[in-house]
């Protein structure tokens, strides 16, 4: 009889969730507040999920954070590659990326990877190591573009590794200015100045070539 009654009672099932939507919501939350300042309650509200469901879906807060960090990195990597593909040359791709960074200031936040490195640098953290790895991977994207520019003789006599390191450092500084609340118009001017500096490598290359030819020409 009891078995029959249990069969008649509707089963309570866990509310289905959209994993992509949950990760997007978690990413936005972690990006704003950081890892430590984000509480389980914050995640419950942002993801519209109960603690048990969150742990069932993502195992732990750190695992969820690492997934959002990877999601952020992949979006950044896709953007670098898409802008480079659309550009007329490797150097123009790098110029376009800087200009884009200056015009996407609506979040008012610094790079999530940089924020994570700074927050977790004083502790042994897998997520902190992830963030450092992702920054290195983005540096490799920039280096490859500079190397392509050198191969195409768009840039002459420069080390792609050093150019990429300087490029990424300035890009991080630009994003920190976003976090500091620099106005949108000022950010765009700053990004344009940086873009012109990168584009100026082409003029330097052309000047270097002319100087080399002049030096070899008998007088």
C-alpha positions in Angstrom: 0.0 0.0 0.0 2.8 2.4 1.0 4.6 1.6 -2.3 1.4 2.4 -4.2 1.0 5.8 -2.4 4.7 6.7 -3.1 4.1 6.0 -6.8 1.1 8.3 -6.8 3.1 11.2 -5.1 4.7 13.5 -7.7 8.4 13.3 -7.6 10.2 16.6 -6.9 12.9 17.1 -9.5 15.8 19.5 -9.5 15.1 22.6 -11.5 16.9 22.3 -14.9 19.6 24.9 -15.5 21.3 26.4 -18.5 25.0 25.8 -18.0 26.1 28.6 -20.3 23.8 31.1 -18.7 25.0 30.0 -15.3 28.7 30.4 -16.3 28.0 33.8 -17.8 26.3 35.0 -14.6 29.1 33.6 -12.5 31.7 35.2 -14.7 30.1 38.6 -14.3 29.9 38.2 -10.6 33.5 37.0 -10.1 34.8 39.7 -12.5 33.1 42.4 -10.4 33.8 41.1 -6.9 36.8 38.8 -7.2 37.1 35.3 -5.9 37.3 35.8 -2.2 34.6 38.5 -1.9 32.1 36.4 -3.8 30.0 34.4 -1.3 28.0 31.3 -1.8 24.9 33.5 -1.2 26.0 35.8 -4.0 26.3 32.8 -6.3 22.9 31.5 -5.3 21.3 34.9 -6.3 23.3 35.4 -9.5 22.8 31.8 -10.8 19.3 31.4 -9.4 20.4 28.0 -8.0 20.4 26.4 -4.6 23.8 25.6 -2.9 23.3 21.9 -3.5 22.6 22.4 -7.2 25.6 24.7 -7.5 27.9 22.0 -6.0 26.3 19.2 -8.0 26.9 21.2 -11.2 30.3 22.6 -10.5 31.8 20.6 -7.5 33.2 23.7 -5.7 33.4 27.4 -5.7 37.0 27.3 -7.0 36.1 24.9 -9.8 33.3 27.2 -10.9 35.7 30.2 -10.7 38.3 28.4 -12.8 35.6 27.6 -15.4 34.6 31.3 -15.7 38.3 32.3 -15.9 38.8 29.9 -18.8 35.6 31.3 -20.4 37.0 34.8 -20.1 40.3 33.8 -21.6 38.7 32.1 -24.6 36.6 35.2 -25.3 39.7 37.4 -25.2 41.6 35.0 -27.5 38.8 34.8 -30.0 38.6 38.6 -30.1 42.4 38.9 -30.8 42.1 36.3 -33.6 39.0 37.7 -35.1 40.3 41.3 -35.2 43.6 40.0 -36.7 41.7 38.0 -39.4 39.6 41.1 -40.3 42.6 43.4 -40.5 44.6 44.1 -43.7 47.9 43.1 -42.0 49.3 41.6 -38.7 50.2 45.0 -37.4 46.8 46.4 -38.3 45.3 43.5 -36.3 47.3 44.6 -33.2 46.2 48.2 -33.8 42.6 47.2 -34.0 42.8 45.3 -30.8 44.1 48.3 -28.8 41.4 50.5 -30.3 38.8 48.0 -29.4 40.0 47.8 -25.8 39.7 51.5 -25.5 36.1 51.5 -26.8 34.8 48.6 -24.7 34.9 50.4 -21.4 31.2 49.8 -20.4 32.2 47.2 -17.8 34.3 49.7 -15.9 36.6 46.8 -14.9 40.2 45.8 -15.4 41.1 42.6 -17.1 39.8 39.6 -15.1 43.0 37.7 -15.6 45.1 40.6 -14.2 42.7 41.1 -11.2 42.9 37.4 -10.4 46.7 37.4 -10.5 46.8 40.3 -8.2 44.2 38.9 -5.8 45.7 35.4 -5.6 49.4 36.2 -6.0 50.1 35.8 -2.2 48.7 32.3 -2.0 49.1 28.9 -3.6 46.1 28.9 -5.9 45.4 26.8 -8.9 43.1 29.6 -10.2 46.0 32.1 -9.8 48.3 29.8 -11.8 45.5 29.5 -14.5 45.3 33.3 -14.8 49.1 33.6 -15.2 49.0 30.8 -17.8 46.2 32.6 -19.8 48.1 35.9 -19.8 51.1 34.0 -21.2 48.9 32.5 -23.8 47.6 35.9 -24.9 51.2 37.2 -25.0 52.0 34.3 -27.4 49.1 35.5 -29.6 50.6 39.0 -29.7 54.1 37.7 -30.3 52.9 35.6 -33.2 51.3 38.6 -34.8 54.4 40.7 -34.3 56.4 37.8 -35.8 54.1 37.7 -38.8 54.6 41.4 -39.2 58.4 40.9 -39.2 58.2 38.1 -41.6 56.0 40.3 -43.9 58.6 43.0 -43.5 55.9 45.2 -42.1 58.2 45.7 -39.1 62.0 45.6 -39.6 64.8 45.0 -37.1 62.6 44.4 -34.0 62.3 41.5 -31.6 58.7 40.1 -31.6 59.1 38.8 -28.1 60.0 42.2 -26.7 57.4 44.0 -28.8 54.7 41.6 -27.5 55.7 42.0 -23.9 55.6 45.8 -24.1 52.3 45.7 -26.0 50.7 43.5 -23.4 52.0 45.6 -20.5 50.5 48.8 -22.0 47.3 47.0 -22.8 47.0 45.9 -19.1 47.7 49.5 -18.0 44.9 50.7 -20.3 42.5 48.2 -18.7 43.5 49.3 -15.3 42.6 52.9 -16.2 39.2 51.5 -17.0 39.0 50.1 -13.5 40.2 53.5 -12.1 37.2 55.2 -13.7 38.9 57.1 -16.5 36.2 58.7 -18.7 35.1 57.0 -21.9 36.4 59.9 -24.1 39.8 59.9 -22.3 40.1 56.2 -22.7 39.4 56.4 -26.4 42.1 59.1 -26.8 44.5 57.0 -24.7 43.8 53.9 -26.8 44.2 55.9 -30.0 47.6 57.2 -28.9 48.7 53.6 -28.1 47.3 52.4 -31.5 49.2 55.2 -33.3 52.4 54.1 -31.5 52.0 50.6 -32.7 51.2 51.7 -36.2 54.3 53.9 -36.1 56.4 50.7 -36.1 55.6 50.5 -39.8 56.9 54.0 -40.5 60.0 53.1 -38.4 60.4 50.0 -40.5 60.1 52.0 -43.8 62.6 54.6 -42.5 65.0 51.8 -41.5 64.8 50.3 -44.9 65.5 53.6 -46.6 68.5 54.2 -44.3 69.9 50.8 -45.1 69.5 51.3 -48.8 71.1 54.8 -48.5 74.0 53.3 -46.6 74.7 50.8 -49.4 74.4 53.3 -52.2 77.8 54.5 -53.5 78.3 58.3 -53.3 
